[in-house]
Amino acid sequence: MQLALSRKREFLADATAVELTRNPEGLISALQKLSADENQLQTANSATANMYIVNPFKKNTKEGRKKKESSLWSTHPSTEARIEALRNIR
């Protein structure tokens, strides 16, 4: 239940940011830049993961592509889902 609420709060925070800034393209660009960063944070842990803008645990497959995580157990919605929701706000 806590993970689902955390994901819902991310969508709400994104919508609030667009309402305040009136610039969804800026937020979309920022999310794309954050998700393109391949560095994994060394200080992140599961207790503080929900405090980050995007999931701090980068998981990669052997081919170097990001592995798709199960949305049921993640603290953050996928960046792609957040961007799609922002595009639908307009």
C-alpha positions as CSV (number, residue, x, y, z in Angstrom):
1,M,0.0,0.0,0.0
2,Q,2.8,2.4,0.9
3,L,4.5,1.8,-2.5
4,A,1.3,2.6,-4.4
5,L,0.8,5.8,-2.4
6,S,4.4,6.8,-3.1
7,R,3.9,6.3,-6.8
8,K,0.6,8.3,-6.7
9,R,2.4,11.2,-4.9
10,E,5.0,11.4,-7.7
11,F,2.2,11.9,-10.3
12,L,0.5,14.5,-8.0
13,A,3.9,16.3,-7.5
14,D,4.4,16.4,-11.2
15,A,0.9,17.9,-11.8
16,T,1.5,20.5,-9.1
17,A,4.8,21.5,-10.6
18,V,3.2,22.0,-14.0
19,E,0.4,24.0,-12.4
20,L,2.9,26.3,-10.6
21,T,5.4,26.7,-13.4
22,R,3.0,26.4,-16.4
23,N,5.9,24.7,-18.2
24,P,5.3,21.0,-18.7
25,E,8.1,20.8,-21.4
26,G,10.6,22.0,-18.8
27,L,9.6,19.2,-16.4
28,I,9.6,16.6,-19.2
29,S,13.1,17.7,-20.2
30,A,14.3,17.5,-16.6
31,L,12.9,14.0,-16.2
32,Q,14.5,12.8,-19.4
33,K,17.9,14.1,-18.3
34,L,17.6,12.5,-14.9
35,S,16.6,9.1,-16.4
36,A,19.4,9.3,-18.9
37,D,22.0,9.4,-16.1
38,E,23.5,5.9,-15.8
39,N,25.3,6.5,-12.4
40,Q,24.0,4.6,-9.4
41,L,24.0,6.5,-6.1
42,Q,26.2,4.8,-3.6
43,T,24.5,6.3,-0.5
44,A,21.0,5.4,-1.5
45,N,19.1,2.8,0.5
46,S,15.6,1.4,0.4
47,A,14.5,3.4,3.4
48,T,15.2,6.7,1.6
49,A,14.4,5.7,-2.0
50,N,11.1,7.5,-1.9
51,M,12.8,10.8,-1.2
52,Y,14.5,10.9,-4.6
53,I,13.0,12.5,-7.8
54,V,13.6,9.3,-9.8
55,N,14.5,5.8,-8.6
56,P,18.0,6.0,-7.3
57,F,18.7,2.3,-8.0
58,K,19.7,2.0,-11.6
59,K,19.5,-1.6,-12.8
60,N,21.1,-2.5,-16.1
61,T,21.0,-5.6,-18.2
62,K,24.1,-7.1,-19.8
63,E,23.4,-5.2,-23.0
64,G,23.6,-1.9,-21.2
65,R,19.9,-1.1,-21.4
66,K,17.8,-0.3,-18.4
67,K,15.9,-3.3,-17.1
68,K,12.2,-2.7,-16.7
69,E,11.2,-2.9,-13.0
70,S,7.9,-4.3,-11.7
71,S,5.7,-1.4,-11.0
72,L,4.1,-3.3,-8.1
73,W,7.3,-3.2,-6.0
74,S,8.8,0.1,-7.1
75,T,8.7,3.3,-5.0
76,H,8.6,5.5,-8.2
77,P,6.5,5.2,-11.3
78,S,8.6,4.8,-14.4
79,T,10.0,8.0,-15.9
80,E,8.2,7.1,-19.2
81,A,4.9,6.8,-17.3
82,R,5.5,10.2,-15.7
83,I,6.4,11.9,-19.0
84,E,3.3,10.4,-20.6
85,A,1.1,11.7,-17.8
86,L,2.6,15.1,-18.2
87,R,1.9,15.1,-22.0
88,N,-1.7,14.2,-21.2
89,I,-2.1,17.1,-18.9
90,R,-2.2,19.6,-21.7
